[in-house]
Amino acid sequence: MNPKSLVFFSIIQLCFSQNRNNVCKNFADYSNLPFSRNCWYDPDVFATPEQIAHNHGFEFQNHKIETEDGYYLTIFRIQDKFKNDGNKPPILLHHGLGSNAMSFLGFGNQSLAFYLARNGFDVWLANHRGNNFSKGHARLKMSNPKFWDFSFHEMAIYDIPAVVEFIAEKNGNGTKIIYVGHSMGTTIGFIYASLKKEHAEKFLKGVVALAPTTSLNYGVTIVKAFKEQLNQLVQNLLQNNITVMFPAPEKFSRLYAVPICVQFTALCLTVLNLFGGRDEGEFTPEYLLVGLSHHPGRTSLKCFAHYLQFTFSQKFEQYDYGVEKNLQVYKSQSPPIYPLSNISIPVHLFYGLNDPFAGREDVESIYNQLKMTEKSINVIPENGGIKLYSTNR
């Protein structure tokens, strides 16, 4: 790294440690972050979830749960301190791959968690096993590769039941929970509601799926473009007991992601657009570093391997261990298909036109496999509001 870059990085680190400018009105202003009049200090950057909730006037609770298979989960509860009447309907927000609950808290007053709390909901935020907030296990250390032997399947089978049972008990008003998943959060919701149908009927009012993700048949993504190379890399890593993605997320954010995105904002946006779709009108510059300061979220490499599997099989199916182990685990040579048609609770699908992972054909395929009476598919046009595409078919 050349001397000028070192000096700039040092200045950026000082900005984030001494309550100086750390967000900007425009993306172009980030190149002059320490001195631009269009930049200012936002206390949400690198703040804890509790601090962010308090910054915006909300009550915050932190709860610990143990799953049936021994994982320790941390879930957050957000409530409007001025509307605490005890009759609020519960709603659970579940983040996507490589993320955490901060994805629903990182947009200031526009954050989905705060919007829902202001509008009378008892808001709960999930953190899946092993991520930045859900650390630990009753018997396994996080340094043990066996700790990371899970994908979103185990999150659906073990994490979600433990979380919704806890929420129902704490909420106490007998109202069923609305489940809102984003990306992998939708994958988890679909698996849970299809394989644990009776449990879902008992605890969930319905599923709201944002960027619904299952078989990845039609989307055009960087993952599909390089799936052969990625698969070889992932399998080599797993065979060598390298089982965790983003093992030190906090360090990565502070030392690399944030400083690099400040100096090379255009490059940073290009990378983000590869995974989230390009739509500059929906990406507010002032929240860029708030989000990056809490991402990526630690997860298992097996989660990514499971999604990568979908790009080859083009099926929404359980994890493929190979013929020999499949026979041991599933009593069949191939992994079982997740039966979307088995879901009985209402499901409402929302997708964006620019989403490379949850494209129109993939979402329509999900919709057509759902057999319940109450369902809908909704399009979010580029730089526009939600447009109802088809309902209650």
C-alpha positions in Angstrom: 0.0 0.0 0.0 1.4 3.4 -1.0 2.1 6.1 1.7 -0.9 8.3 0.6 -3.3 5.4 1.1 -1.8 4.6 4.5 -2.3 8.2 5.5 -5.9 8.2 4.3 -6.7 5.0 6.0 -5.3 6.4 9.3 -7.5 9.5 8.9 -10.5 7.3 8.4 -9.8 5.3 11.5 -9.5 8.5 13.5 -12.9 9.6 12.1 -14.6 6.5 13.4 -12.9 6.6 16.8 -13.4 10.3 17.7 -17.0 11.2 16.8 -16.1 12.9 13.5 -17.6 12.6 10.1 -18.5 9.0 9.2 -21.5 9.2 6.8 -22.2 11.4 3.7 -25.2 12.7 1.8 -23.8 11.6 -1.6 -21.6 8.7 -2.6 -19.1 11.0 -4.2 -18.6 12.9 -0.9 -17.1 9.8 0.8 -13.8 10.4 -1.0 -13.5 13.6 1.1 -15.3 12.2 4.2 -13.2 13.9 6.9 -13.6 17.4 5.4 -16.8 17.6 3.3 -19.7 19.8 4.4 -22.0 17.0 3.1 -20.7 14.6 5.6 -21.5 14.3 9.3 -21.2 12.0 12.4 -23.8 9.2 12.8 -23.6 7.4 16.1 -25.2 4.3 14.6 -21.9 3.4 12.8 -20.3 0.6 14.8 -22.9 1.0 17.5 -24.4 -2.0 19.3 -28.1 -3.0 18.4 -29.1 -1.7 21.8 -27.4 1.6 21.3 -29.0 2.0 17.8 -32.5 1.3 19.2 -32.0 3.8 22.0 -30.6 6.4 19.5 -34.0 6.2 17.7 -36.2 6.2 20.8 -37.1 2.5 21.1 -37.0 0.0 23.9 -34.6 -2.9 23.4 -34.4 -6.4 24.9 -31.8 -9.0 24.4 -32.9 -12.7 24.9 -30.9 -15.9 25.0 -32.3 -19.2 23.8 -31.0 -22.7 23.5 -32.1 -24.9 20.6 -32.9 -28.6 20.9 -29.5 -29.5 19.4 -27.6 -27.2 21.8 -27.0 -24.0 19.9 -27.2 -20.7 21.8 -29.2 -18.0 19.9 -29.6 -14.4 20.7 -32.8 -12.6 19.6 -33.7 -9.0 19.9 -37.0 -7.3 20.8 -37.9 -3.8 19.7 -40.9 -1.9 21.0 -42.2 1.6 20.9 -41.9 2.9 24.5 -45.0 5.1 24.0 -47.3 2.3 22.8 -46.6 -0.5 25.3 -50.2 -1.7 25.8 -49.5 -5.4 25.9 -51.8 -6.3 23.0 -49.3 -5.9 20.1 -49.2 -8.6 17.4 -45.8 -10.3 17.3 -43.7 -10.2 14.2 -40.4 -12.0 13.6 -37.8 -10.7 11.1 -35.2 -13.1 9.8 -32.1 -11.9 8.0 -30.3 -13.4 4.9 -27.0 -15.2 4.2 -23.9 -13.4 5.5 -26.1 -11.0 7.5 -27.6 -10.6 11.0 -30.4 -8.7 12.7 -28.7 -5.4 11.9 -30.0 -5.6 8.4 -33.4 -4.5 9.9 -31.8 -1.8 12.1 -29.2 -0.2 9.8 -31.3 2.4 8.0 -32.0 5.0 10.7 -35.6 5.8 11.3 -36.4 4.1 8.0 -35.3 0.7 9.3 -38.0 -1.9 9.0 -37.9 -2.9 12.7 -38.5 0.7 13.8 -41.3 1.2 11.2 -43.1 -1.9 12.4 -42.6 -0.9 16.1 -44.0 2.6 15.5 -47.0 1.0 13.8 -48.0 -1.2 16.8 -46.1 -4.4 16.3 -44.2 -6.4 18.9 -41.0 -6.7 16.8 -38.5 -9.6 17.2 -35.3 -10.0 15.3 -33.6 -13.4 14.7 -29.9 -14.1 14.6 -29.2 -17.6 13.2 -26.8 -20.0 14.9 -23.1 -19.0 14.8 -23.5 -15.5 13.6 -22.1 -12.3 15.2 -24.7 -12.4 18.0 -25.6 -16.0 18.4 -22.4 -17.5 19.7 -21.8 -20.8 21.5 -23.1 -24.3 22.0 -23.9 -26.4 25.1 -21.2 -28.9 24.2 -19.1 -27.7 21.2 -16.6 -24.9 21.0 -16.9 -22.5 18.0 -13.4 -23.5 17.1 -14.5 -27.1 16.5 -15.4 -27.8 12.9 -18.4 -29.8 14.1 -19.9 -26.6 15.4 -20.2 -25.4 11.8 -21.8 -28.6 10.4 -25.1 -27.0 9.6 -26.9 -25.2 6.8 -30.2 -23.3 6.6 -31.9 -26.7 7.0 -30.9 -27.0 10.7 -31.8 -23.3 11.2 -35.3 -24.2 10.0 -35.7 -27.4 11.9 -34.2 -26.3 15.2 -33.7 -22.5 15.4 -37.1 -21.4 14.2 -39.2 -23.7 16.5 -37.2 -22.5 19.5 -37.5 -18.9 18.6 -41.3 -18.8 17.8 -42.1 -20.8 21.0 -40.1 -18.3 23.0 -41.8 -15.3 21.4 -45.3 -16.8 21.9 -44.6 -17.2 25.6 -43.1 -13.8 26.0 -45.7 -12.0 24.0 -48.5 -13.7 25.9 -51.5 -12.4 24.1 -52.2 -15.5 22.1 -51.8 -13.8 18.8 -49.9 -15.9 16.1 -46.6 -14.6 14.8 -46.1 -13.0 11.4 -42.8 -14.4 10.0 -40.9 -12.0 7.7 -37.8 -13.5 6.0 -35.3 -11.9 3.7 -33.4 -14.0 1.1 -32.0 -17.0 3.2 -34.6 -16.0 5.8 -37.3 -17.0 3.3 -35.5 -20.3 2.5 -35.5 -21.1 6.2 -39.2 -20.1 6.5 -40.2 -22.3 3.6 -38.3 -25.3 5.0 -39.8 -24.8 8.4 -43.4 -24.4 7.2 -43.2 -27.4 4.9 -41.4 -29.9 7.1 -42.9 -28.8 10.4 -46.3 -28.0 9.1 -48.3 -28.5 12.3 -45.8 -26.5 14.3 -46.0 -23.6 11.8 -49.9 -23.8 11.9 -49.8 -23.5 15.6 -47.4 -20.6 15.9 -47.4 -18.6 12.6 -50.1 -16.4 11.1 -48.3 -16.4 7.8 -45.0 -15.9 6.0 -43.9 -12.7 4.2 -41.1 -13.6 1.9 -38.8 -10.7 0.8 -36.6 -11.8 -2.1 -37.8 -15.4 -1.8 -35.0 -17.9 -2.6 -35.2 -21.6 -3.3 -33.8 -23.4 -6.4 -32.0 -20.6 -8.1 -33.0 -21.9 -11.6 -33.4 -18.7 -13.5 -31.5 -15.9 -11.8 -28.3 -14.6 -13.4 -25.7 -14.3 -10.7 -22.0 -14.2 -10.2 -22.4 -17.5 -8.2 -24.0 -19.3 -11.2 -21.4 -17.8 -13.6 -18.5 -19.3 -11.6 -20.3 -22.2 -10.0 -17.8 -24.9 -11.2 -14.8 -23.0 -9.8 -16.7 -22.0 -6.6 -17.8 -25.6 -6.0 -14.3 -26.9 -6.3 -13.0 -24.2 -3.9 -15.8 -24.9 -1.4 -15.4 -28.6 -1.4 -11.6 -28.3 -1.0 -12.1 -26.0 2.0 -14.7 -28.3 3.6 -12.4 -31.3 3.1 -9.7 -29.3 5.0 -12.0 -28.5 7.9 -12.3 -24.9 6.9 -16.0 -24.6 7.7 -16.9 -21.0 8.6 -17.5 -18.0 6.4 -16.3 -14.6 7.8 -14.7 -16.0 11.0 -13.9 -12.5 12.3 -16.7 -10.2 11.0 -16.2 -7.3 13.4 -12.5 -7.1 12.6 -13.1 -7.4 8.9 -15.7 -4.5 9.0 -13.6 -2.1 11.0 -10.2 -2.8 9.3 -11.2 -3.5 5.7 -14.8 -3.1 4.6 -15.5 0.4 5.9 -12.1 2.0 5.1 -12.0 0.4 1.6 -15.5 1.5 0.8 -14.7 5.0 1.9 -11.7 5.3 -0.4 -13.1 3.2 -3.3 -16.8 3.9 -3.0 -17.5 3.1 -6.7 -15.8 -0.2 -6.5 -17.6 -1.0 -3.3 -21.0 -0.2 -4.8 -20.2 -2.4 -7.8 -19.5 -5.4 -5.6 -22.6 -4.8 -3.5 -24.7 -4.5 -6.8 -23.4 -7.9 -7.9 -25.2 -9.5 -5.0 -28.1 -7.2 -4.3 -29.0 -5.9 -7.8 -28.4 -2.4 -9.1 -30.9 0.2 -8.0 -29.2 3.4 -6.9 -32.5 5.1 -6.1 -33.1 2.5 -3.3 -29.6 2.8 -1.8 -29.3 5.8 0.5 -25.7 7.0 0.7 -25.9 8.0 4.3 -26.6 4.4 5.4 -23.7 2.8 3.5 -21.3 2.7 6.4 -24.0 2.0 9.0 -24.7 -1.3 7.2 -21.1 -2.1 6.5 -20.0 -1.5 10.1 -22.2 -4.5 11.1 -21.6 -6.8 8.2 -20.8 -9.4 7.0 -22.4 -11.8 9.4 -20.5 -15.0 10.3 -22.1 -18.2 9.1 -21.2 -21.8 8.0 -19.6 -22.5 4.7 -22.1 -25.4 4.4 -24.9 -22.8 4.0 -23.1 -21.5 0.9 -22.4 -25.0 -0.3 -26.1 -25.9 0.0 -27.1 -22.9 -2.1 -24.4 -23.8 -4.6 -25.8 -27.3 -4.8 -29.1 -25.8 -6.0 -27.4 -24.2 -9.0 -26.3 -27.7 -10.2 -29.4 -29.7 -9.3 -31.9 -26.9 -10.0 -34.0 -28.4 -7.2 -35.1 -27.1 -3.8 -33.7 -30.1 -1.9 -31.9 -31.1 1.3 -28.1 -31.2 1.5 -26.5 -33.7 -0.9 -23.8 -35.7 1.0 -23.1 -38.0 -1.9 -24.7 -41.4 -2.6 -23.2 -43.3 0.2 -24.0 -40.9 3.0 -27.3 -40.0 1.4 -28.3 -43.6 1.9 -27.4 -43.4 5.5 -29.1 -40.1 6.2 -32.1 -40.2 3.9 -32.4 -43.9 3.0 -32.2 -42.8 -0.7 -29.4 -42.0 -3.2 -30.6 -38.5 -3.7 -31.6 -35.9 -1.1 -35.3 -35.3 -0.6 -37.1 -32.3 -2.1 -38.5 -29.7 0.2 -42.3 -30.0 -0.4 -43.5 -26.4 -0.8 -47.0 -27.8 -1.6 -47.1 -29.0 2.0 -47.2 -25.4 3.4 -50.7 -24.6 4.6 -50.3 -21.1 6.2 -50.6 -17.9 4.1 -47.5 -16.9 2.1 -46.9 -13.5 0.4 -44.0 -13.2 -1.9 -42.2 -9.9 -2.7 -39.4 -9.5 -5.2 -37.5 -6.8 -7.0 -37.0 -6.5 -10.7 -33.2 -6.2 -10.4 -32.7 -9.0 -7.9 -30.1 -11.4 -9.4 -31.0 -14.2 -7.0 -34.8 -14.0 -6.7 -35.8 -13.3 -10.3 -39.4 -13.3 -11.7 -39.3 -16.9 -13.0 -37.9 -18.3 -9.8 -40.5 -16.5 -7.7 -43.3 -17.5 -10.0 -42.1 -21.1 -9.7 -42.4 -20.8 -5.9 -45.8 -19.3 -6.2 -47.1 -22.0 -8.5 -45.9 -24.8 -6.1 -47.8 -23.2 -3.2 -51.2 -24.8 -2.8 -52.8 -22.8 0.1 -55.7 -20.5 -0.5 -54.2 -17.3 0.7 -51.1 -16.4 -1.3 -49.8 -13.6 -3.4 -46.9 -12.5 -5.5 -45.8 -8.9 -5.5 -43.4 -7.0 -7.7 -41.3 -4.1 -6.5 -40.5 -2.1 -9.7 -37.3 -0.3 -10.2 -37.4 3.0 -8.2 -41.1 2.5 -7.5 -43.6 1.3 -5.0 -45.0 -2.2 -4.5 -47.2 -3.4 -7.4 -49.6 -6.2 -6.8 -49.0 -8.8 -9.5 -51.5 -11.5 -8.6 -53.3 -12.5 -5.4 -55.2 -15.2 -3.6 -55.2 -17.6 -6.5 
